[in-house]
């Protein structure tokens, strides 16, 4: 048979000390505001005490205030240029066994000069950095823009 008991909370309804001390359950006043309220004023000591790594950081940054203008992601995607280093092109062509590569097929627009080319390659891309062009031509290859 099921035992039916009245829950403790139901029993204590109507008592002014139901939640502990009388004032503790009335709004957010007893805790100095809700959430991050007052971190620059009456709760400043909590920020410095519990975030010791951030003691040297200005209070605005500690609280996560953001300054300036952030470019919307939709616009960032429009203007984003995917770049690849010469080192990565060398690895990719070696793996695929290619002597020529069109980087538009691999969704890259620009070639940067990181690393070295170990063999002569013909690389076609929309843009090249000056140093990357020199690197490609020094290895005996060709850099074709377009």
C-alpha positions in Angstrom: 0.0 0.0 0.0 1.2 3.5 -0.8 2.0 5.7 2.1 0.8 9.2 1.6 2.6 11.9 3.5 2.3 15.6 3.4 5.6 17.1 2.2 7.5 19.3 4.6 7.2 22.3 2.3 3.4 22.0 2.2 3.3 21.7 6.0 5.2 24.9 6.5 3.3 27.1 4.1 2.2 30.3 5.8 5.0 30.3 8.3 7.1 33.5 8.0 10.3 31.6 8.7 9.6 29.0 6.0 12.8 29.8 4.0 15.1 30.2 7.0 15.4 33.8 8.2 12.4 36.0 7.6 14.0 38.4 5.1 16.1 36.0 3.1 13.4 35.1 0.6 12.2 38.6 -0.3 13.7 39.6 -3.7 17.4 40.0 -4.4 18.1 42.7 -1.9 19.6 40.3 0.7 22.2 39.2 -1.8 23.1 42.6 -3.2 21.3 42.2 -6.5 21.0 39.4 -9.0 23.8 37.9 -11.0 26.8 40.1 -11.8 25.1 43.2 -10.4 27.4 45.3 -8.2 30.7 43.8 -9.3 32.2 47.2 -9.8 30.7 48.6 -6.5 29.8 46.6 -3.4 30.9 43.2 -4.7 34.3 44.4 -6.0 36.2 42.4 -3.3 34.6 39.2 -4.6 36.1 39.8 -8.1 39.6 40.4 -6.8 39.5 37.6 -4.2 38.1 34.8 -6.4 39.8 35.8 -9.6 43.4 36.3 -8.5 44.8 35.9 -12.0 42.8 39.0 -13.0 44.1 41.4 -10.4 46.2 43.3 -12.8 43.5 43.5 -15.5 41.3 46.6 -15.6 37.9 46.1 -13.9 36.0 46.7 -17.2 37.8 43.8 -18.9 37.4 41.6 -15.8 33.7 42.0 -16.0 33.6 41.1 -19.7 32.7 44.6 -21.0 33.2 44.8 -24.7 34.5 47.9 -26.5 34.6 48.9 -30.1 32.9 47.5 -33.1 32.7 43.9 -34.1 32.2 43.0 -37.7 29.1 40.8 -38.2 29.9 37.2 -39.1 27.9 37.3 -42.3 30.2 40.1 -43.6 33.3 38.4 -42.3 32.4 35.3 -44.4 32.0 37.4 -47.5 35.5 39.1 -47.2 37.3 36.1 -45.8 40.4 35.0 -47.8 41.4 31.4 -47.3 45.2 31.2 -47.5 47.7 28.3 -47.6 51.4 28.1 -46.9 54.0 26.9 -49.4 54.9 24.1 -47.0 51.3 22.8 -47.0 51.1 22.9 -50.8 54.3 20.9 -51.0 52.8 18.2 -48.7 49.5 18.2 -50.5 51.0 17.8 -54.0 53.4 15.1 -52.7 50.5 13.1 -51.2 48.4 13.5 -54.3 51.3 13.0 -56.7 50.8 16.2 -58.6 53.2 18.6 -60.5 50.5 21.3 -61.1 47.9 22.5 -58.7 45.0 24.9 -59.0 44.2 26.1 -55.5 40.7 27.4 -56.5 39.7 23.7 -56.6 40.7 23.4 -53.0 39.0 26.6 -51.9 42.2 28.6 -51.3 42.6 32.2 -52.7 46.1 33.2 -51.5 49.5 31.6 -51.2 51.8 32.6 -48.3 55.5 31.9 -47.9 55.5 29.7 -44.8 57.9 26.8 -45.2 59.9 25.6 -48.2 59.2 23.9 -51.5 61.2 20.8 -52.1 60.5 20.4 -55.8 59.4 22.5 -58.8 55.6 23.0 -58.9 53.2 25.0 -61.1 50.8 26.7 -58.7 47.7 28.6 -59.9 46.0 30.9 -57.3 44.2 34.2 -57.2 46.9 35.9 -55.1 50.5 35.3 -54.0 52.5 37.1 -51.4 55.8 38.5 -52.9 57.9 36.2 -50.7 55.8 33.2 -51.8 56.4 34.0 -55.5 60.1 34.2 -54.8 60.1 30.9 -52.9 58.2 29.1 -55.8 60.5 30.5 -58.5 63.6 29.7 -56.5 62.6 26.0 -56.4 62.2 26.1 -60.2 58.4 26.3 -60.3 55.9 28.8 -61.6 53.4 31.0 -59.8 50.4 31.8 -62.0 48.0 34.5 -60.8 44.4 34.5 -62.0 
